[in-house]
Amino acid sequence: MAKEDYYDLLGVSRDASADALKKAYRKLAMKYHPDRNPGDKEAEYKFKEINEAYDVLHDDQRRAAYDRYGHAAFEQGGVGGMGGFDFGAGFSDIFDEMFGEILGGGRRRSRNEGGAQRGADLRYDMEISLEEAFSGITKKITIQSAVACEACHGTGATPGTSPVECPTCKGRGRVRVQQGFFTVEHTCPACHGVGRIIKNPCKECGGQGRVHKQKTLAVEIPAGVEDGMRIRLSGEGTAGIRGGHAGDLYVILNVEPHKIFQRDGANLYCRIPISMTEAALGGVVEVSTIDGDSAKVTIEAGTQSGHRSCLKRKGMSVLHSASRGDLYVEVMVKTPTRLTERQKELLAEFAVEAEKNKDEGEGFFSRVKDALGGHK
């Protein structure tokens, strides 16, 4: 059976760049890797084919020979034959990425430098009021976290001693095992992926380089923050292992619902009740604003329930800005429910007159307003 052209196997043109070759190979290798296709002989054979193709084409000299002579350049004991390709330096970066994704749950594993490992990030959920979100505030929080051990200064070793390089993995934290035609990388069993071995662990931290303590932090919340926003406090997460960098602390803001205002971005919305006479004759009402002040809203004569007025720059603060949003005030006309006999007579009289004239007389309605008195 004739061998398939190497360029066709990788799905690239004959003038493909080295980066294009690597990208195409990596995609196919991930697709046909035996770990992802257990028991699939066809995928296993395909995996061997694409590795053979890349083994030849990623090397400039081999590629030149292949371009000139084709498969004949590597027959009769030539390099790159099926099952005899080299998983050397040309493949190391790609397999680091491949096995990092296959074995690491979608995240590439990083090498340990000097046995240090970065600490984990932490999350803290903070409740704030709408007023605090408007004005900004500084709040203190207390968290339980791992901090660097003071006795060993985070090294994990007894003071006066130092960790030594792991002889099994030579400080890499990982070891490679050849399994047939491909290489599998595992966490070093001797140092558990750290790359260093502590012969004399610190008694205070047990060799971890960190201890658990409670700490209090001040969190600056700027004006204009919104629900769900997060504030990152760099280096305030869990301390790293054996001198590694500390993780970060993420403060997630939860803005509590307000009794009066509803928020949409920088704008605020509220409803105010007005009497039937105020809606018919007009007037001025006062509304509270988010900054603790008040503002006047003019009610035009004949205002209908649901009418909305806009108070410019009376809304929320805009994050990292001196500007403010607007406040929208919606009126709700209240219908009186407890009327005296005289008030009922006046409203009945008004109904008759309105039907005749198709227009409410202001002078007549003034009498109704006076009659309603406290039953607006």
N, C-alpha and C positions, 0 to 999 in steps of 0.2 A: 504493500500500500504506500503510495507516494506521500511524502511529508507535506503538510500544509505550509505555505509561505509564512515566514516569521512575522512579517508586517501585517499580513491578513489575520494571523492568530491574535495579535494585539489590537487589531482594528485601527492602525495608524497608517499614514502615508509614508512613502519611502524617504521623504525629506523631513520627517518628524524630528523635532528637537529632543534633546535629552530629557527636558522636563515633561514633554508630551509623552515620551516613552514611559517614563516613571509613573506618570499619572494613569496611563492606560493599564500598565502592568498591575499597579496597586489595586485598581478597581476590579480587575479580573481575578487577581489573587484572593481578594476578600470574598468574591462571589463563589469561587470553586474550592476554597480551602477545606481540607478534610474535616476540620473541627466543626465546620458549618454544614457539612454534607456527610455525616457519619454513615458508612456502609454503601455510599454511592460510588461504584467503581468508575462510572463514566466521568463524574466530577473529579475523581482522583487522577484519572488519566489526563483530563483537560488541564488540571493544575500542574502536572508534570510538563505538559507541552508548553504552556505559557511561561513557566520558569526557564525552560530551555531556550525559548525565544528571547526572553529578556536577558538571559545570561550572555547571549551572543551580541545582541544589539546595543546593550548599554556600554559595551567596551568598544572604543573607537577602532582599534586594530581588527578585532573580530568582525565588527560591522563592515569595515572596508572589504575584508576577505569575503564575507557573505554576499555583499553587493556585487562583487566581481565574479565569484564562482558558485554562489548559491549553496545548497546543502553539501555539495561535493567538497567544499573547503574544509569540512570537519569530519569527513568519513575516513575510514581506515585508521582509527586511533586518534583522529584529530580531537581538539578540545571541544567541550560543549555537547558531547553526545548524550542521548537520552539516558537519564539515571546517573550521569557522571558530571553534571554541572556543578559549579562551585558556589556554595553559599558563603562567600567571603565578604570582604568589606563593601563590595558593590551592593549587597543585599541588606546590610546591617540596619541602615536607617529605615528602610521599608519594613523590615520585620519588626523593628521596635514599634512602629506605628500599628502594624497589623496585630501583633500579639497584645499590644497595649489595649486595643479595642476589643479583641476577642476575650481576653482574660480579665480586663479591667472594667467591664460593664459600660463601655462607651467612652472612657476617659483614658488618655494615654498615661502610662506609668512613668514617673520621672525618676531619674537616678538620684541617689543620695550622695550629697557631697559632704564628706567628713562625718557621716553618720547623723547629720542634722535633718530634722523633718519639720516642715511648717505646721503650725498649730491649726486647729479647726476654727472655722468661723462660728460665731454665736448669733442668735436672734433674740430680740427683746421686744415684746408688744407693749406699746404705750397708749393709754387712753388720754385724749385731750379734748377740751371743750371747743366749741366753735369760736368763742371769744378768744381763747388762747391761740387758736389757729390764725385768727385775724391779727392779733397784736404781736405774736411771737413770745416765747418764754424760755427760761432756763429751768430745767427740771433735773433733780438728782435721782439716780436709780442705783439700786444695789443688786449685784449679780454674783453668782457663785461661779468661779472660773479657776482654771489651772494657771498658775504664775510661775515664773522662773525660780528655781530653788536658790536661795541665798547662800547656802552652805557650799555648793559646788559651782555656783554661777552658771547653772544651766548645762554643764557638761555631762552630768550624770555620774562622773567618776569621783572617787574620794579625793579631797583636796591634796594636791601634791602629785597626783597621778593623772594620766591621760588615756583616753580610749585608743586602741590599736586597730590597725587595718585587719579586716576579716581575711584569714588566709584562704578560705574556700572560694570566695567570689572576688578577691583582690580589691575590695572596697566598692564594687559596683552594686551590691545588694541583690543581684540577680545572677543566676547561672543558666547556661544553655546546654541542652541535651540534644544530641543528634538522634533522630528517630527516622531511620530509612532515608527518604529523599528530602525531608525537611527538618528544620530545627525548631525545638520548642523551648521557650524561656520560662523559668520558674523563679519564685522568690527564694533567695538563698536560705537553706534550712539552718545554717549555722548562726547567722546574725539576724534572721527574720526580716531581711530586706533593708536593714540599717546600713550595712557596709562597714561597720565598726563593732568591735567587741570590747566591753568594759570588764576588765579582770577584777577590778576593785570598785564595786558600785558604791555610790554615796549612800550613807546610812539614812540621811534625811528624806531623800526622794526615791530610794531603791533603784537608782540608776536611770530614772526617767528624765532627770534634769528639771523637773517641775513638781509643784505641790498644789493642792487645791485650797483656795482661800476665798473669802468674801471681799469684794471691793466695791467702793462707791464712786460713781462717775457723774459728772455734770454734763447734761446733754443740751446743747444750744438748739432750740427750735426756731427757725426764722419765720417771720410773718408771711402769711399767704400759703402755708403748706396745705395740702389736700389729703383726704382720706386715702390710705394705702401707700403714701409716700414713705420712703425709707431714708434714714440718715446713717451714713457709714462712719464709724469711728475706727480709724486705721490702727492696727496693733493692739486693740483692746479685746480681742478674742482670746482663745485658748493659747497659752504659751507653747512654743515649739518644743519638740523633743530634742534634747542634747544640744541646746543652743540654737535651734532653728528659729526662724522668724515667727512671731506670733500671728495668729489669724486676726480677722477683723470682727467687730461687733456691728450688727445691723439692727437699728432701732426702727421698727415698723409702726407708723402712726395710724391710730384709729380715731377719727374725729367723731365724737358722740353726736347723735341727732339732737337738733335744737327744738325747743317748744314752740318757737315763733317763726323762725326763719328756715327756709329750704334753700340749699345751695346748688348752683350750677356753674362750676368754674369759679370765676371771680364775681359773678352776680348773685344777688340774694332775692328771694321772693317771700312775701308775707301777705296775709289777708287781714282786713280790718272790717268790723261790722259798723254799719251806719243805719240810722233810722229811716223810715219811709219818708218822713218830712224832709230830712237832710238830702235824701236822694232827689226829691222833687224840687225843692227850693234852693239847694246848694248850700255850701258852707265851707268851713275849714276844720280839719281834724289833725291832731298830733299823733305821730307814730314814733315808737322807739327805734333807734338804730343800733347796729352791732357794736359801735364804739362807746355805747353807754349814753349817748346824747339823744336828742329828739329832733324831728323835722316836721314841718307843716305840709299837709297835703290839701290842695284846693279841690273841693267837690263841686263840679259844675251842676247847675240846675238841670234836672232831667237825667241824671246819671243812672245807668242801669246796673243791676247786679252783675258782677263779673268784669266791670270796667277796670282797666289797669293803668296806673300812673307810674312814671319813671322818675326816680330821684337820682340824678347824676352823681357819681363818685360817693355814694353812700353804701356801697357794697363791700366786698372783701378786699383785703390787701392783695396785690399781685406779687407773687414770689420774686424776690431779688429786684424789685422795682418800687418807685415812689408812687405809682398810680394805684387807683382803686377801681373796682367794678361798680355796677349800678344796683340800686334797690328798686325792685318792682313791687308796687302796692296794689293789691286787688281788693275792691270793695265788695262787701256782701250786704245787701239790703235786708234788714230785719222786718218781718211783718209782725205787728203787735198781736198778741194772743189774748190779752185780758182788757176788754173795753167796757166802759160804762155805757149806760143806755144813751146818754147824750152824745157820746163819741160815735156810737153806732148810727144815730140819727144823722149826724154830720157827714159821715162817710156815705150813707145812703143818699143824702142830698147831693153830695159831690158826684156820686155815680150818675144821678139823673141829669145834673147840669153838664157833666162831661159828655154824656151821650147826646145831649142837645147841641152842644157847641163844638164837640170833638176837640176840645182844648181845655186844659186845666187852668182855671183862673187863679192867679197868684194870690189875689186878695182873699178869695174864698179859702184857699189852702192854708193861708196864714191863720185863719180862724180854727181850721182843723188842727193845726199844729198846737195852738194854744189850748184847745180842748183836750188833746191827747195828753198834754202835760208830761208826766213821768212815764207814760206808756208809749214812748217813741218806738 
